[in-house]
Amino acid sequence: MAVTADEVRARLAQISAPNGQPVTQTGALSDILVSDGKVYMSITVDAGEAQAWEPVRAAVERTVRGTPGVTSALVALTAERKGGAAPVGGSSTQPVRVSGQGGGHSHAGHSHAGHSHAQPPADPQKETPGLPGVGAIIAVASGKGGVGKSTLAANLALGLSSLGLKVGLLDADIYGPSVPRLMGLKGKPDVDGRMLQPLQSWGLKVMSIGFLVEEETPMIWRGPMVMSAISQLLKEVNWAPLDILVVDMPPGTGDAQLTMAQQVPLAGAVIVSTPQDLALIDARRGIAMFQKVNVPVLGVVENMSYFMCPHCGTRSDIFGHGGARHEAQRLGVPFLGEVPLQMAIRETSDAGRPIVATAPDSPEAQIYRNIAQGVREALAARRAGARAAPRIVMES
């Protein structure tokens, strides 16, 4: 019988907080997420009380783990400074510990969130293992939301698939998962042991946190929970065999991006921006962040580049035009293409029938396939460069 959040919360009412109250009455406990026997939650307390709360966190984890029907548990303890006491350049939220049980895994929390004091690995490509059976992992990212990143990620994955590659699509946008709707998918993934089986759509293997929660459920999670969830969606899903795994990243330059750079060796990142100056400022931050953690930027895409009136054929540059191309040239990274603001793209995306799959002969589908070809060529060039032997010069 499947365990419920109410059953877990009832058991946790037996655990006392440091002040003697039941932990469920302190206001420190987050919503409890239960999916296929896996339980996720966090405990948020003042930084000065973190040490006293660690035994409570451990007791909560033991209790959850011992609940019938629970196969794994993740309990995060985060601590906040009160009254703006954070140091300059730091964060008011200090992740203290994340602990998980399930298949022998445990996850340590780190405070990143894009802060200047965070120190990522010097070379993630050398320090992190890949995913077994997955040839390359690429991130589709943007410095801000609302630029059409998820639609680009879905159609890019389909474009790569149309080139004869085995492709997966991971929706790592924990706070706003769009891939289930874009790919026309509903339902929960099957579980094989402790591994989730990705859903299938339009020839792609697909996984999203959106398959595990209701569409309108808000994900009120702090950094450590987000980092752990992304790690599990990467490592506890049967992705293999794949040539490429496309990861739809959350917008911004915080925990999720740094987690990706540290958890797996990213083969590269595709940056999505709209043409206007405000979006380009954030795109610059995204490019700089990936470069700082030694993840190659495979290229920049200008989305919503222009609007072509379907009635009169007049072109309108609603958000300006060419800004992303110019920025890519200025920063010395490839420019992959322009995607128009087009009714057909919006309609097919909302209907869960992405345009590359359902209208492959359309001009819009060809644009996405061209971008996919550019990404494939950029990956091939990087592999060729990595395999190039040193040139030996003999001098007499």
GIUR-V177909 format. One record per residue. N is the residue number from 0. RES is the residue in one small letter. OMEGA is omega in whole degrees, -180 to 180 (* if undefined). Layout:
((N/RES/OMEGA) (N/RES/OMEGA))
//
This chain:
((0/m/-176) (1/a/178) (2/v/180) (3/t/178) (4/a/180) (5/d/178) (6/e/179) (7/v/-179) (8/r/179) (9/a/178) (10/r/-178) (11/l/178) (12/a/179) (13/q/-177) (14/i/-178) (15/s/173) (16/a/179) (17/p/179) (18/n/177) (19/g/178) (20/q/169) (21/p/-175) (22/v/-179) (23/t/-179) (24/q/-175) (25/t/-175) (26/g/-178) (27/a/-175) (28/l/178) (29/s/167) (30/d/-179) (31/i/179) (32/l/179) (33/v/179) (34/s/177) (35/d/177) (36/g/177) (37/k/-176) (38/v/-180) (39/y/174) (40/m/175) (41/s/176) (42/i/-177) (43/t/-176) (44/v/175) (45/d/-176) (46/a/-179) (47/g/-178) (48/e/-172) (49/a/-177) (50/q/-180) (51/a/-178) (52/w/-178) (53/e/175) (54/p/178) (55/v/177) (56/r/-180) (57/a/179) (58/a/177) (59/v/-179) (60/e/179) (61/r/-178) (62/t/179) (63/v/-179) (64/r/-179) (65/g/179) (66/t/179) (67/p/180) (68/g/180) (69/v/180) (70/t/176) (71/s/-178) (72/a/174) (73/l/180) (74/v/-179) (75/a/173) (76/l/178) (77/t/-177) (78/a/-179) (79/e/170) (80/r/179) (81/k/171) (82/g/176) (83/g/-177) (84/a/-178) (85/a/178) (86/p/179) (87/v/-179) (88/g/-178) (89/g/-176) (90/s/176) (91/s/178) (92/t/-179) (93/q/175) (94/p/-177) (95/v/-179) (96/r/169) (97/v/178) (98/s/-180) (99/g/176) (100/q/179) (101/g/-179) (102/g/176) (103/g/-178) (104/h/165) (105/s/-171) (106/h/177) (107/a/-179) (108/g/178) (109/h/179) (110/s/179) (111/h/178) (112/a/174) (113/g/-177) (114/h/-175) (115/s/-177) (116/h/-180) (117/a/-179) (118/q/178) (119/p/178) (120/p/180) (121/a/179) (122/d/-178) (123/p/-178) (124/q/-177) (125/k/-170) (126/e/-176) (127/t/178) (128/p/176) (129/g/176) (130/l/-179) (131/p/177) (132/g/179) (133/v/-175) (134/g/-178) (135/a/177) (136/i/178) (137/i/180) (138/a/171) (139/v/-169) (140/a/175) (141/s/179) (142/g/180) (143/k/179) (144/g/174) (145/g/-179) (146/v/178) (147/g/-177) (148/k/-177) (149/s/177) (150/t/177) (151/l/-179) (152/a/-178) (153/a/-178) (154/n/173) (155/l/178) (156/a/179) (157/l/177) (158/g/177) (159/l/178) (160/s/180) (161/s/177) (162/l/178) (163/g/-179) (164/l/172) (165/k/-168) (166/v/172) (167/g/180) (168/l/178) (169/l/176) (170/d/-180) (171/a/177) (172/d/-172) (173/i/-175) (174/y/-178) (175/g/-177) (176/p/-178) (177/s/-173) (178/v/178) (179/p/179) (180/r/-178) (181/l/-176) (182/m/177) (183/g/-175) (184/l/173) (185/k/178) (186/g/-177) (187/k/179) (188/p/173) (189/d/-180) (190/v/176) (191/d/-173) (192/g/176) (193/r/-177) (194/m/176) (195/l/177) (196/q/-180) (197/p/174) (198/l/-178) (199/q/177) (200/s/177) (201/w/177) (202/g/-180) (203/l/166) (204/k/-171) (205/v/174) (206/m/-180) (207/s/172) (208/i/179) (209/g/175) (210/f/-174) (211/l/179) (212/v/177) (213/e/-173) (214/e/-176) (215/e/180) (216/t/178) (217/p/179) (218/m/-177) (219/i/-175) (220/w/175) (221/r/-173) (222/g/-178) (223/p/179) (224/m/179) (225/v/-179) (226/m/-179) (227/s/180) (228/a/179) (229/i/179) (230/s/-180) (231/q/179) (232/l/175) (233/l/-165) (234/k/-179) (235/e/176) (236/v/179) (237/n/-178) (238/w/-171) (239/a/-6) (240/p/177) (241/l/169) (242/d/-177) (243/i/170) (244/l/178) (245/v/-177) (246/v/175) (247/d/-174) (248/m/169) (249/p/177) (250/p/176) (251/g/-176) (252/t/-174) (253/g/-173) (254/d/-173) (255/a/-179) (256/q/180) (257/l/176) (258/t/179) (259/m/-177) (260/a/-177) (261/q/-175) (262/q/-177) (263/v/177) (264/p/179) (265/l/176) (266/a/178) (267/g/-179) (268/a/172) (269/v/-178) (270/i/180) (271/v/178) (272/s/168) (273/t/-170) (274/p/-170) (275/q/-173) (276/d/-177) (277/l/179) (278/a/-178) (279/l/176) (280/i/-180) (281/d/177) (282/a/177) (283/r/179) (284/r/179) (285/g/179) (286/i/-179) (287/a/-179) (288/m/180) (289/f/178) (290/q/-179) (291/k/179) (292/v/173) (293/n/172) (294/v/-177) (295/p/175) (296/v/-177) (297/l/179) (298/g/-180) (299/v/176) (300/v/173) (301/e/-180) (302/n/-176) (303/m/-171) (304/s/179) (305/y/178) (306/f/178) (307/m/-177) (308/c/-179) (309/p/-176) (310/h/-176) (311/c/179) (312/g/-180) (313/t/178) (314/r/177) (315/s/177) (316/d/-171) (317/i/-178) (318/f/-170) (319/g/-179) (320/h/173) (321/g/-178) (322/g/-179) (323/a/177) (324/r/-180) (325/h/-179) (326/e/178) (327/a/179) (328/q/-179) (329/r/-177) (330/l/177) (331/g/176) (332/v/-177) (333/p/171) (334/f/-171) (335/l/179) (336/g/-179) (337/e/176) (338/v/-177) (339/p/170) (340/l/-167) (341/q/-178) (342/m/-176) (343/a/179) (344/i/180) (345/r/-177) (346/e/-179) (347/t/179) (348/s/180) (349/d/-177) (350/a/-177) (351/g/-180) (352/r/-173) (353/p/-167) (354/i/179) (355/v/-179) (356/a/-170) (357/t/176) (358/a/-171) (359/p/-179) (360/d/-178) (361/s/177) (362/p/-178) (363/e/178) (364/a/179) (365/q/177) (366/i/180) (367/y/179) (368/r/177) (369/n/177) (370/i/179) (371/a/178) (372/q/177) (373/g/177) (374/v/-180) (375/r/-180) (376/e/178) (377/a/178) (378/l/-180) (379/a/180) (380/a/180) (381/r/178) (382/r/180) (383/a/178) (384/g/-180) (385/a/-177) (386/r/-175) (387/a/-179) (388/a/177) (389/p/180) (390/r/-178) (391/i/-180) (392/v/179) (393/m/179) (394/e/178) (395/s/*))
//
